[in-house]
Amino acid sequence: MERKIKVLVAKPGLDGHDRGAKVIASALSDAGMEVIYTGLHQTPEKIVKTAIDEDVDAVGLSILSGAHMTIFPKVLKLLKENKREDILLFGGGIIPKEDMEELEKMGVGKLFGPGSQTKEVIDYLRDWFEKNRK
């Protein structure tokens, strides 16, 4: 049996708007992926602990609060400290293009802005999984 892609979807920080995260979690699940949604107000530490405990392939962060330049690097740092750089960190939200480029240079995977299609996220994760996990 083929192994499913396992994804953790998280809403870090104080941002209380989780509709987009729930839409992505549902779309990934409908596409045959195993999805864990952590809910609102997660800390980077809790996100990384859950990712490691659940042995996920990828972590998707949804950030609308403007804290993306703090939270993504913190999660990357914690994954590295736990020797889990093999977990893909990707995300979406309200992130200016120049910040997306900077985060990607740091090692964050693809970042999806408003209006991105769920199919784009699904295809990205499938492609990444095919190249990195099989």
N, C-alpha and C positions, 0 to 999 in steps of 0.2 A: 504494500500500500504506500502511495506517495505521501510524504510528510507535508503537512499543512504549514503555510507561513504563519508564524505567531507574532502578533503585533500588540503592543501596549499603546493605548491612546490616553493621553493625560492632559489635564487643564491645570497648569501650574500657576501659582500666585493668587492674587486677589480677584482676578477677572472672573466675573460671574456669568458670562455669556457662553453657554456650552452647546448651543444648537449645532454649530458647524462641526464640533468634535463628535457629537452624536450622529450626525449625518455621515461623517467619514467612517466612524466605527460600524455603523449599520451597513454601509456600502462595502467595506472590506469583508465583513461577515457574509454578506450576500454573495460576494465573489469567492467564497470558500476558504477564507482565512480564519484562523482562530484569533479572536479579538478580546482583549481585556480592557475595559474602560474604567479608569480609576475615579472618575468623578471630579468635582470642583476642588479648588484650593489645595492642590498638592505641592509639596516642597520638592526641590530637586533630589534631596536625600531619599525621600519616600519613593519617588518615581524610579530612581536607580535601584533601590532595594527591591522593589516589586519586579522590575525588569529582570534582575538577576535571579530572584526567588522563582519566578515563573519561567525562566530560561527562554526569553523571547528573542526573536530575530531582529526586531526593530521596535523603536520607540518613536511615536509621533506626538509632538507637542503642539497644542493649539494655543496661540498667544495673541490676544487682542489688546492687551493692557499697555503695550509699549516697553515691556520689560525683557524683550527678546535678546537684547545684547548682554543681559546679565544671566538670564536663565539658561539659554542654550550653552554658553561656555561653561557654566557651572555643572550642567548635566554631563557634558563631554569630559570635564575634569574628573568627575566622580566615576564615570565609566572607566576612564584610564587608570585611576587609582585602584580600581577593583579588577584591573586586567581584563576588561570586557570591551575593548575597542572594537571587537568583532560585532557588536550590536550597532545596527544602523540607527542614527539619530536623524530624523527628518521632521518636518512640521509645516505649519501654515498659520495664517492670521494676517494682521495688519502690520506688514514689515516692509519698510522702504527698500527699493531695489538695491541701493548701495549697501544697506545693512545685510540683505540677503547674500550679496557677493562676498562681503567680509566674513559672514558666518560660514559660508561654504569653503572659504579659504582656511578657516580654522578646523574644518573637518566635519561640519554638519552636512548631511545629505541635502537633497532637493527640498526647497521651501516653496510652498504653494500659496499664492495670494488670493484675494477675493475674486470670485468668478471662475476659479479653477474647476474643472470637471472631475467628478469622482473617478472616472475612467483613467484620467491622467495619473492619479495617485495609485490606483490598482496596477496599472501597467508599469509604473516606476518600481513598485515593490516587487512585482513578479520578475522584472528584468534584473533587479538587484539580487534577489534570491537566487535566480538561475546562475548568475555569475559568482556569487559568494558562498552559497550553501550546498550546492550539488556536487 
